[in-house]
Amino acid sequence: MTGPFEDLLARVAVDAPQRERERRLLTAELAELREIGFGTWRVPAASGGSPISLEEQFARLIRLSAADASLGHVWRGHLAFVESLRLQPIELAQPWFERILAGDFVGNAQSERHDTAHLETRIDRTSGEPLLSGTKYYTTGSIYADWIHLAALDGDERVAVTVSAHHPGVRSTDDWDGFGQLLTGSGTTVFDRAPVADDGILVAPAEGAEAHGHHLGAILQLTLLAVIAGIAQRALDDTIEFVTPRRRTFGFAGETLPREDPLVQLVVGELDVVAATTRRLVLSVAADLGAASDRGASAAEMRDIQFEVFRLQELVPRLVLDATTRLFEVGGASAVATGRALDRHWRNVRTIASHNPVIQRTRALGQVALTGTLPAWQAPGAQAPRPAEVARA
């Protein structure tokens, strides 16, 4: 017996290649997920939720990403926002939990395009009412959102701000021109004197701030890895679906069933190993992260778990990129037909893996191993950012 989530996955998976070809945004599919409560599953019981474990949330995210990689990716900012609320005092978090339980969806808008890394989106208080202005890029999920969570300057202080996506001063454009993850809404969002509500600025509490920073950093990156693990599963499923009905192995005359060919079986077996392994790796770290958060782990413990995520950032994309290239060995020229869109798996993984440079994370692990210190997270010779603009590692 299946439930609403399983039914939705089955339907969403069928049309995923066509939606991408047509660049048909995921508004209807996201609305269904909101209706069944996908965005509420980590709201604490004390705030009116029926929470599942962080490991189970990531398991469901992997399954959603296997159905449609963009649809899984869209939830990155929302899921991180919910986790950040769980770290806030209840009196600050409760109004937001109530909005989320009502079905509201939160998008993410952090990046800016400037010659330097200085943050320029800011809050203006000269009129008495705090008003937000600036332009953000790669704003995943914001085109679908009720609220948009972003970084801005409030005076000289860097703050996390959440504003209504429905205000006339907030405009999101689907102008993402990457070759993968086409339906994530990762376009441009402009804020033109958008009002900030009294509870729209959540300041990280001084106590536990470092641990919270490691926690949320791990969540944001582990979400991307969960999407990649989902793509690995879908690549396996699509390859099996492609191979099973075929009557002839390419390169040979006559009828030789590909599913009985040892070389084809080898490639499919490799895909199976990658899909199962990446899923297990992501869920293992998710379980550790959830348990550490629940017991209020120290900053050092949370940093160690974030380092585990760094290690997965090196390994998981590499495994899946290799597998999604090798899958074409099962079918010759027919495997590259645009109708099957098997190429989308490699394109989507490569796009996700470009969000944060893996080589920086891996080098950081090497520096810690050799010197016991983290790098400064800036390019050699770059001017140091102002204190209010230092990004948390």
Secondary structure, 3 states (H helix, E strand, C coil): CCCHHHHHHHHHHHHHHHHHHHCCCCHHHHHHHHHCCHHHCCCCHHHCCCCCCHHHHHHHHHHHHHHCHHHHHCCHHHHHHHHHHHCCCHHHHHHHHHHHHCCCCEEEECECCCCCCCCCCEEECCCCCCEEEEEEECCCCHHHCCEEEEEEEECCEEEEEEEECCCCCEEEECCCCCCCCCCCCCCEEEEEEEECCCCCEECCCCCCHHHHHHHHHHHHHHHHHHHHHHHHHHHHHHHHHHHCCCCECCCCCCCECHHHCHHHHHHHHHHHHHHHHHHHHHHHHHHHHHHHHHCCCCHHHHHHHHHHHHHHHHHHHHHHHHHHHHHHHHCHHHHHCCCCCCHHHHHHHHHHHCCCCHHHHHHHHHHHHHHCCCCCCCCCCCCCCCHHHCCCC
